[in-house]
Amino acid sequence: MPRRVPKENWRPKGVKSLERNALKVVRSANNALVIAGPGAGKTELLAQRACYLLETGVCAMPKRILAISFKRDAAKNLADRVAKRVGPELAGRFDSLTFDAFAKGLVDRFLNGIPEFFRPSSDYVIDFKIENKGPFKALMEAATDEAKGRSLGSIQALHFSELYKNYFVGKVLPETPPLKGNLETVVAYHIWKNLLRTGKRSALNFHMIGRLADLLLRSNPAVLSFLRQTYAYVFLDEFQDTSGIHYALTKTAFQGSGSVLTAVGDEKQKIMVWAGALHGVFQKYTEDFGAEAHPLKMNYRSARELVRVQSYLINSLEPNGEPPEAADDGSNGEGECLVLNFANHEEEAEHLASIVQKAVDEEGLQPRDLCILTRSRPKIYSEEFHARLTDMGIASRVENDFQDLLTEPVIESVLHFFKFTLNKKCPDSWAYIVGLYIKAVGATFDDHEYLREAELRILELRKILRTELRQVTTKEQILSIVKRVISLYGSNTFQRLFPQYRQGTFLNDKITECVEELHASRKRASSWKKAIEDFEGVNSVPIMTVHKSKGLEYHTVIFIGLEDSALFSFSKAENEETCGFFVALSRAKMRAIFTFCHRRPDATSGRLTLQRKTAIDPLYRLLREAGVESHDI
């Protein structure tokens, strides 16, 4: 058992210092709202707070800390930082989840506590298409037979999007079904009924699961009490993007409890309005939870020139906001921000590829020190650029799908074992494997008998796989190896330790995806060691949407297509699109490049189309005011 550190003796770990407000929040005993701009170190603040609470015993056994993020990679990043600083035993009481995983874990574990009408079958399926126009309109029409006295015409006249957002998942669920009400309420009720009861298995999406988790807690005081007793401290990351569903669940779970909440966010990075991000959530939270706001002013990420340019965007988004201060002293350069104009996408691709090649060959950057961003459709916008990089022998790939895949615990465990097997020394993988084994058997690192057993079993399997991997080429052979790695930890371990795997075929689906990607990577690579690096994208230039880049940082960021057609929603959602532009700019540590093409293939037809920047001129105006140079290439 690690020794407790007296509170007065505790110091931040792994960093030189924290700014005054950050340190105040780390030690706080009260609900707090941390207003943290890009590069302010919000993830580090939460990691240090977890260290303080666990190492000093302020959060003592058996109490736990719950951290909720929106993205899986953000949740994993925070968990990894905490584990690195406090060690596996203390980190075992730190649960870092996404909102969806938190809600699903509650529903799956306490399914029978959901009121009967809204209770899904235990083997329910996740259907991501429910909210799409076609499927949802079909569900609306299917409700006509049961919505007595309601004609098909009257139901078809309802706008599917408004019905979905404002009635179907837009309101908290009652403990008993709403048999009466206006047309929208009745139709929404029958859609719930059909999704829950039609067919052998219920169909849900994560919006529905969030509402069911909230209903579960409201209708079961014992479950609510258990949750509050378990989590003495709660962290809420990227709080500006909290939806109405997530905020309702947060209030039900922790308002008026003894749990201490720490929310971290930045209104200037609010880019999830399209997904239901709640307006005015900072004010609601401070009022509902009596939280004190603590602004952070330092930017530890970007060079001084980039911080200066960012200040113009900040002034546009928050006219009375305080501009950030660059922590960088300029010793490695002032940084640069440029706009590059091209005649067409082919010239754009050629020039950008040469920038990447120079960065790798002459500046000594690794491929993953650079990032290519697009507003949407990253595969289409980067197709020509990707081809040019391939010709130069530089790998690149669209990261959108891989981000989620690589954070799946079952896939992470397999990759760690492969790396441990293929490398002479791999201390991070060894620590992960031993830690998961100890957790799987319910032991601790003080149980030397279990620890020795773990080491022997792991080393034995490693020896076997080192020999077998030389002969493995087919999917069937890879699947056999993967299953043996998973079985090391015991049957049903992943279902028991990770809530997302407890229901349906999700675990098997991820194992299948893992095998598919391992097989594809092995076909491309000269060895298994290179194949694992290929799978993880170690030597690839990442390509992704701005939304997927949240929380990440790169030496050089290249945004392809600062054009009206790419930011097509700008005229209707100027503030949100400006926030997205700000997010793109603020990912860069040293260099940010934005491109414009006079002619680019249409995303739908592929025809070369004249591009404009009239609608998004407010963004170009901000760049001009900031003195950002624009070059015709």
PyMOL commands that set and color helices and strands:
alter all, ss='L'
color gray80, all
select helices_A, chain A and resi 7-9+20-26+42-55+72-91+99-109+111-113+116-118+133-142+152-156+160-168+183-197+206-219+221-230+239-241+244-254+267-269+273-275+281-289+304-317+345-361+367-369+378-381+383-391+400-406+409-422+427-440+448-471+475-487+493-497+499-501+506-524+528-536+547-549+574-586+617-625
alter helices_A, ss='H'
color red, helices_A
select strands_A, chain A and resi 32-35+64-69+94-98+125-126+203-204+231-236+260-265+292-295+298-299+325-326+336-344+370-374+395-398+540-545+554-559+588-601+608-610+629-632
alter strands_A, ss='S'
color yellow, strands_A
deselect
rebuild
show_as cartoon
